[in-house]
Amino acid sequence: MTMRTRTLGTTGPRVSALGLGCMGMSALYGDADRAESVATIHAALDAGVTLLDTGDFYAMGHNEMLIGEALRTAPAALREKALTSVKFGALRDPDGNWSGYDGRPAAVRNFAAYSLQRLGVDHIDVYRIARLDPDVPIEETVGAISELIEKGHVRHVGLSEVGAETIRRAAATAPVADLQIEYSLISRGVEREILPVTRELGIGITAYGVLSRGLISGHFARDRQLAPTDFRAHSPRFQGENLQHNLNLVEALRKIAERKGVTVARIAIAWVLSRGEDIVPLVGARTRERLDESLGALDVTLDEADLTAIEEAVPADAAAGDRYPAMQMAHLDSER
């Protein structure tokens, strides 16, 4: 496996062709082993992965501290190559409940100060509000990030789950390196309006959910029992008939993967990689075993016949169920 690189837009940094999404090491997908999580981050860095993605609200700072520990204990040469992508703005209470988003400039500066401390770094490479704050113009939030860039605390402006109009307004305020948004075989809404705009403006894409939270990994069983704290226990795509329908899509994809001699996860990630050099998939591996499987996607070449077969097996908009529960869908500017 040879790690290739891609650029986050025309203004962003050069990063590895795959990034590591670290959220699952701390929250939303059941218990995780801290030592294995740190070892997985080390293994990713050693394999040439440079982009580490987190959010300051993932387990209320736990994920940032976990990455900080991994960076602190990694060999210096690997630590120096690591790039951090941080989402901020989500508000939570001590019981873990969600209570909106805060994109005010004062809040942006406050969130950044805490993230820098937890991560143990002197700057954040890409900084972005997790969801649009409906009460604060995006120009004010992006302007505050620009001020952090001027002071050396942040390197690049990012966006997350916003729509085409918001992207244009943000880019008119300051150079935007990257938009983070869900993009997978069964989550292709980005292709309609958002991807054309990011390409017009020279903004890169970091694609999360490339395996749809494990749904199209080839490892999710119909009778799997999920803990109440597991996001998937409440996700529409994992419920009842929706789940069965979606797993039928996975089985159709499995036939194509088997013909190529690869796993379902690898072909699903390879499909996202095939969408363009401006797209960097984030893989949410929580263990070294799953990381190794994901990295193997870099060795999968999809020709036109493969892509046609994949499109026939899993057509656009084939998934059953929204990608988030209704309350969270309401906060997605990208869906409006």
C-alpha positions as a Python dict, from the first residue, in 0.01 Angstrom:
ca = {
    (1, 'M'): (0, 0, 0),
    (2, 'T'): (138, 339, -103),
    (3, 'M'): (-20, 642, 62),
    (4, 'R'): (-106, 902, -198),
    (5, 'T'): (-172, 1268, -121),
    (6, 'R'): (-436, 1521, -215),
    (7, 'T'): (-481, 1894, -160),
    (8, 'L'): (-769, 2038, 40),
    (9, 'G'): (-894, 2282, -220),
    (10, 'T'): (-679, 2555, -372),
    (11, 'T'): (-593, 2716, -40),
    (12, 'G'): (-562, 2415, 193),
    (13, 'P'): (-278, 2188, 295),
    (14, 'R'): (-149, 1879, 121),
    (15, 'V'): (-287, 1579, 309),
    (16, 'S'): (-297, 1201, 285),
    (17, 'A'): (-550, 1054, 40),
    (18, 'L'): (-737, 909, 340),
    (19, 'G'): (-792, 1084, 671),
    (20, 'L'): (-871, 931, 1009),
    (21, 'G'): (-1200, 1030, 1172),
    (22, 'C'): (-1145, 978, 1545),
    (23, 'M'): (-1497, 1039, 1680),
    (24, 'G'): (-1583, 672, 1730),
    (25, 'M'): (-1288, 632, 1964),
    (26, 'S'): (-1472, 844, 2219),
    (27, 'A'): (-1842, 867, 2150),
    (28, 'L'): (-2162, 757, 1977),
    (29, 'Y'): (-2067, 402, 1874),
    (30, 'G'): (-2037, 219, 2203),
    (31, 'D'): (-1736, 153, 2424),
    (32, 'A'): (-1387, 190, 2281),
    (33, 'D'): (-1053, 79, 2422),
    (34, 'R'): (-828, 378, 2492),
    (35, 'A'): (-500, 192, 2444),
    (36, 'E'): (-620, 43, 2115),
    (37, 'S'): (-743, 385, 2003),
    (38, 'V'): (-401, 542, 2065),
    (39, 'A'): (-233, 246, 1893),
    (40, 'T'): (-467, 290, 1594),
    (41, 'I'): (-378, 659, 1562),
    (42, 'H'): (-9, 566, 1580),
    (43, 'A'): (-59, 298, 1315),
    (44, 'A'): (-238, 547, 1090),
    (45, 'L'): (43, 800, 1121),
    (46, 'D'): (298, 528, 1055),
    (47, 'A'): (109, 426, 740),
    (48, 'G'): (126, 780, 607),
    (49, 'V'): (-213, 915, 720),
    (50, 'T'): (-162, 1280, 807),
    (51, 'L'): (-516, 1415, 861),
    (52, 'L'): (-674, 1355, 1203),
    (53, 'D'): (-1034, 1475, 1238),
    (54, 'T'): (-1215, 1546, 1564),
    (55, 'G'): (-1470, 1773, 1731),
    (56, 'D'): (-1431, 1953, 2062),
    (57, 'F'): (-1772, 1818, 2167),
    (58, 'Y'): (-1694, 1450, 2104),
    (59, 'A'): (-1744, 1313, 2455),
    (60, 'M'): (-1700, 1669, 2585),
    (61, 'G'): (-1331, 1701, 2499),
    (62, 'H'): (-1234, 1338, 2550),
    (63, 'N'): (-1155, 1286, 2182),
    (64, 'E'): (-924, 1586, 2163),
    (65, 'M'): (-739, 1471, 2473),
    (66, 'L'): (-710, 1123, 2323),
    (67, 'I'): (-555, 1265, 2006),
    (68, 'G'): (-332, 1484, 2220),
    (69, 'E'): (-206, 1175, 2402),
    (70, 'A'): (-148, 993, 2073),
    (71, 'L'): (47, 1286, 1930),
    (72, 'R'): (249, 1331, 2247),
    (73, 'T'): (355, 965, 2249),
    (74, 'A'): (414, 931, 1873),
    (75, 'P'): (765, 949, 1725),
    (76, 'A'): (859, 1311, 1659),
    (77, 'A'): (885, 1261, 1283),
    (78, 'L'): (527, 1133, 1265),
    (79, 'R'): (392, 1392, 1507),
    (80, 'E'): (531, 1673, 1295),
    (81, 'K'): (346, 1545, 986),
    (82, 'A'): (7, 1522, 1161),
    (83, 'L'): (-257, 1776, 1064),
    (84, 'T'): (-558, 1844, 1285),
    (85, 'S'): (-911, 1915, 1163),
    (86, 'V'): (-1141, 2035, 1443),
    (87, 'K'): (-1514, 2105, 1453),
    (88, 'F'): (-1654, 2336, 1719),
    (89, 'G'): (-1977, 2504, 1818),
    (90, 'A'): (-2201, 2220, 1939),
    (91, 'L'): (-2343, 2289, 2285),
    (92, 'R'): (-2394, 2009, 2536),
    (93, 'D'): (-2491, 1971, 2901),
    (94, 'P'): (-2343, 1746, 3174),
    (95, 'D'): (-2591, 1472, 3084),
    (96, 'G'): (-2466, 1465, 2725),
    (97, 'N'): (-2774, 1630, 2576),
    (98, 'W'): (-2743, 1859, 2274),
    (99, 'S'): (-2865, 2217, 2301),
    (100, 'G'): (-2781, 2395, 1976),
    (101, 'Y'): (-2479, 2563, 1819),
    (102, 'D'): (-2284, 2878, 1897),
    (103, 'G'): (-2101, 3057, 1616),
    (104, 'R'): (-2051, 3396, 1784),
    (105, 'P'): (-1696, 3533, 1742),
    (106, 'A'): (-1635, 3534, 2118),
    (107, 'A'): (-1743, 3170, 2135),
    (108, 'V'): (-1518, 3079, 1841),
    (109, 'R'): (-1216, 3220, 2023),
    (110, 'N'): (-1318, 3045, 2344),
    (111, 'F'): (-1364, 2706, 2178),
    (112, 'A'): (-1028, 2738, 2003),
    (113, 'A'): (-844, 2815, 2326),
    (114, 'Y'): (-972, 2497, 2488),
    (115, 'S'): (-902, 2283, 2180),
    (116, 'L'): (-542, 2399, 2155),
    (117, 'Q'): (-489, 2304, 2518),
    (118, 'R'): (-654, 1962, 2493),
    (119, 'L'): (-475, 1871, 2172),
    (120, 'G'): (-140, 1997, 2300),
    (121, 'V'): (-64, 2183, 1977),
    (122, 'D'): (22, 2543, 1899),
    (123, 'H'): (-219, 2565, 1605),
    (124, 'I'): (-517, 2387, 1447),
    (125, 'D'): (-477, 2314, 1078),
    (126, 'V'): (-843, 2328, 969),
    (127, 'Y'): (-1107, 2484, 1196),
    (128, 'R'): (-1481, 2474, 1128),
    (129, 'I'): (-1816, 2516, 1300),
    (130, 'A'): (-1986, 2176, 1314),
    (131, 'R'): (-2328, 2305, 1207),
    (132, 'L'): (-2447, 2646, 1100),
    (133, 'D'): (-2564, 2864, 1388),
    (134, 'P'): (-2898, 3000, 1257),
    (135, 'D'): (-2866, 3307, 1481),
    (136, 'V'): (-2519, 3415, 1366),
    (137, 'P'): (-2430, 3507, 1006),
    (138, 'I'): (-2168, 3271, 866),
    (139, 'E'): (-1963, 3581, 777),
    (140, 'E'): (-1916, 3655, 1149),
    (141, 'T'): (-1813, 3299, 1234),
    (142, 'V'): (-1570, 3272, 942),
    (143, 'G'): (-1439, 3620, 1021),
    (144, 'A'): (-1353, 3506, 1372),
    (145, 'I'): (-1164, 3205, 1233),
    (146, 'S'): (-977, 3442, 1002),
    (147, 'E'): (-869, 3645, 1305),
    (148, 'L'): (-736, 3325, 1464),
    (149, 'I'): (-543, 3260, 1144),
    (150, 'E'): (-390, 3608, 1159),
    (151, 'K'): (-273, 3534, 1513),
    (152, 'G'): (-126, 3196, 1418),
    (153, 'H'): (-369, 2981, 1618),
    (154, 'V'): (-538, 2834, 1307),
    (155, 'R'): (-407, 2768, 957),
    (156, 'H'): (-717, 2724, 738),
    (157, 'V'): (-1092, 2792, 738),
    (158, 'G'): (-1318, 2490, 701),
    (159, 'L'): (-1694, 2441, 679),
    (160, 'S'): (-1917, 2153, 780),
    (161, 'E'): (-2259, 2038, 652),
    (162, 'V'): (-2360, 2370, 497),
    (163, 'G'): (-2547, 2437, 176),
    (164, 'A'): (-2444, 2603, -149),
    (165, 'E'): (-2554, 2956, -55),
    (166, 'T'): (-2372, 2943, 279),
    (167, 'I'): (-2058, 2813, 107),
    (168, 'R'): (-2062, 3112, -131),
    (169, 'R'): (-2111, 3360, 152),
    (170, 'A'): (-1832, 3206, 358),
    (171, 'A'): (-1592, 3201, 60),
    (172, 'A'): (-1668, 3568, -8),
    (173, 'T'): (-1556, 3644, 348),
    (174, 'A'): (-1229, 3448, 357),
    (175, 'P'): (-1052, 3170, 165),
    (176, 'V'): (-1217, 2836, 252),
    (177, 'A'): (-997, 2528, 225),
    (178, 'D'): (-1246, 2253, 280),
    (179, 'L'): (-1605, 2145, 336),
    (180, 'Q'): (-1665, 1842, 554),
    (181, 'I'): (-1985, 1662, 461),
    (182, 'E'): (-2128, 1312, 453),
    (183, 'Y'): (-2063, 1138, 122),
    (184, 'S'): (-2091, 768, 48),
    (185, 'L'): (-2255, 528, -192),
    (186, 'I'): (-2583, 571, -4),
    (187, 'S'): (-2545, 941, 87),
    (188, 'R'): (-2501, 1128, -239),
    (189, 'G'): (-2698, 1448, -187),
    (190, 'V'): (-2373, 1647, -212),
    (191, 'E'): (-2362, 1574, -585),
    (192, 'R'): (-2670, 1782, -672),
    (193, 'E'): (-2578, 2139, -573),
    (194, 'I'): (-2295, 2138, -322),
    (195, 'L'): (-2016, 1960, -510),
    (196, 'P'): (-2056, 2181, -821),
    (197, 'V'): (-2018, 2490, -600),
    (198, 'T'): (-1713, 2366, -410),
    (199, 'R'): (-1546, 2277, -741),
    (200, 'E'): (-1630, 2617, -887),
    (201, 'L'): (-1475, 2788, -585),
    (202, 'G'): (-1176, 2556, -545),
    (203, 'I'): (-1287, 2417, -209),
    (204, 'G'): (-1191, 2061, -115),
    (205, 'I'): (-1416, 1798, 39),
    (206, 'T'): (-1345, 1579, 339),
    (207, 'A'): (-1606, 1306, 316),
    (208, 'Y'): (-1721, 1152, 642),
    (209, 'G'): (-1953, 854, 680),
    (210, 'V'): (-1796, 678, 381),
    (211, 'L'): (-1910, 347, 529),
    (212, 'S'): (-2235, 499, 658),
    (213, 'R'): (-2146, 432, 1022),
    (214, 'G'): (-2067, 70, 946),
    (215, 'L'): (-2391, 6, 758),
    (216, 'I'): (-2215, -58, 427),
    (217, 'S'): (-1894, -195, 576),
    (218, 'G'): (-1998, -554, 512),
    (219, 'H'): (-1970, -629, 884),
    (220, 'F'): (-2306, -510, 1017),
    (221, 'A'): (-2546, -795, 1102),
    (222, 'R'): (-2927, -766, 1085),
    (223, 'D'): (-2965, -899, 1441),
    (224, 'R'): (-2691, -688, 1598),
    (225, 'Q'): (-2794, -542, 1933),
    (226, 'L'): (-2705, -176, 1978),
    (227, 'A'): (-2664, 1, 2310),
    (228, 'P'): (-2903, 292, 2374),
    (229, 'T'): (-2603, 528, 2368),
    (230, 'D'): (-2505, 408, 2019),
    (231, 'F'): (-2607, 666, 1757),
    (232, 'R'): (-2721, 387, 1525),
    (233, 'A'): (-2986, 273, 1773),
    (234, 'H'): (-3177, 590, 1679),
    (235, 'S'): (-3066, 636, 1318),
    (236, 'P'): (-3349, 591, 1064),
    (237, 'R'): (-3131, 383, 832),
    (238, 'F'): (-3075, 122, 1103),
    (239, 'Q'): (-3442, 72, 1191),
    (240, 'G'): (-3675, -213, 1094),
    (241, 'E'): (-3756, -241, 725),
    (242, 'N'): (-3512, 38, 645),
    (243, 'L'): (-3227, -170, 782),
    (244, 'Q'): (-3327, -478, 585),
    (245, 'H'): (-3357, -276, 265),
    (246, 'N'): (-3015, -118, 317),
    (247, 'L'): (-2848, -448, 401),
    (248, 'N'): (-2990, -588, 76),
    (249, 'L'): (-2795, -312, -102),
    (250, 'V'): (-2484, -421, 85),
    (251, 'E'): (-2529, -779, -35),
    (252, 'A'): (-2554, -657, -394),
    (253, 'L'): (-2232, -464, -341),
    (254, 'R'): (-2069, -769, -182),
    (255, 'K'): (-2108, -965, -506),
    (256, 'I'): (-1908, -701, -692),
    (257, 'A'): (-1645, -690, -418),
    (258, 'E'): (-1606, -1066, -424),
    (259, 'R'): (-1555, -1066, -801),
    (260, 'K'): (-1269, -822, -751),
    (261, 'G'): (-1130, -1014, -454),
    (262, 'V'): (-1172, -728, -207),
    (263, 'T'): (-1390, -659, 95),
    (264, 'V'): (-1712, -460, 86),
    (265, 'A'): (-1556, -185, 297),
    (266, 'R'): (-1265, -148, 59),
    (267, 'I'): (-1481, -119, -251),
    (268, 'A'): (-1711, 132, -79),
    (269, 'I'): (-1415, 352, 21),
    (270, 'A'): (-1255, 310, -322),
    (271, 'W'): (-1579, 436, -479),
    (272, 'V'): (-1555, 761, -278),
    (273, 'L'): (-1187, 792, -375),
    (274, 'S'): (-1291, 759, -739),
    (275, 'R'): (-1518, 1063, -718),
    (276, 'G'): (-1232, 1310, -762),
    (277, 'E'): (-891, 1429, -647),
    (278, 'D'): (-1061, 1705, -447),
    (279, 'I'): (-1224, 1451, -214),
    (280, 'V'): (-1048, 1304, 91),
    (281, 'P'): (-1246, 1023, 259),
    (282, 'L'): (-1234, 1006, 638),
    (283, 'V'): (-1227, 649, 765),
    (284, 'G'): (-1370, 596, 1112),
    (285, 'A'): (-1154, 301, 1218),
    (286, 'R'): (-1145, 236, 1593),
    (287, 'T'): (-900, -55, 1579),
    (288, 'R'): (-583, -136, 1390),
    (289, 'E'): (-763, -424, 1218),
    (290, 'R'): (-1033, -197, 1076),
    (291, 'L'): (-774, 66, 988),
    (292, 'D'): (-578, -190, 788),
    (293, 'E'): (-891, -290, 599),
    (294, 'S'): (-972, 73, 518),
    (295, 'L'): (-619, 152, 401),
    (296, 'G'): (-643, -141, 161),
    (297, 'A'): (-892, 66, -41),
    (298, 'L'): (-595, 260, -175),
    (299, 'D'): (-490, -49, -370),
    (300, 'V'): (-834, -99, -529),
    (301, 'T'): (-866, 26, -886),
    (302, 'L'): (-1219, 67, -1019),
    (303, 'D'): (-1255, 71, -1397),
    (304, 'E'): (-1561, 191, -1588),
    (305, 'A'): (-1719, -155, -1580),
    (306, 'D'): (-1676, -170, -1203),
    (307, 'L'): (-1827, 174, -1155),
    (308, 'T'): (-2122, 87, -1376),
    (309, 'A'): (-2183, -234, -1181),
    (310, 'I'): (-2165, -46, -850),
    (311, 'E'): (-2411, 218, -973),
    (312, 'E'): (-2652, -55, -1081),
    (313, 'A'): (-2621, -238, -749),
    (314, 'V'): (-2652, 77, -535),
    (315, 'P'): (-2818, 355, -736),
    (316, 'A'): (-2818, 712, -612),
    (317, 'D'): (-3096, 769, -355),
    (318, 'A'): (-3138, 393, -309),
    (319, 'A'): (-3103, 404, 70),
    (320, 'A'): (-3407, 380, 293),
    (321, 'G'): (-3431, 635, 574),
    (322, 'D'): (-3273, 974, 639),
    (323, 'R'): (-2911, 986, 747),
    (324, 'Y'): (-3000, 1151, 1081),
    (325, 'P'): (-3307, 1154, 1308),
    (326, 'A'): (-3555, 1431, 1227),
    (327, 'M'): (-3434, 1668, 1501),
    (328, 'Q'): (-3076, 1657, 1373),
    (329, 'M'): (-3182, 1680, 1010),
    (330, 'A'): (-3344, 2012, 1096),
    (331, 'H'): (-3000, 2152, 1188),
    (332, 'L'): (-2840, 2058, 855),
    (333, 'D'): (-2805, 2361, 633),
    (334, 'S'): (-2681, 2120, 365),
    (335, 'E'): (-3027, 1963, 347),
    (336, 'R'): (-3220, 2285, 294),
}
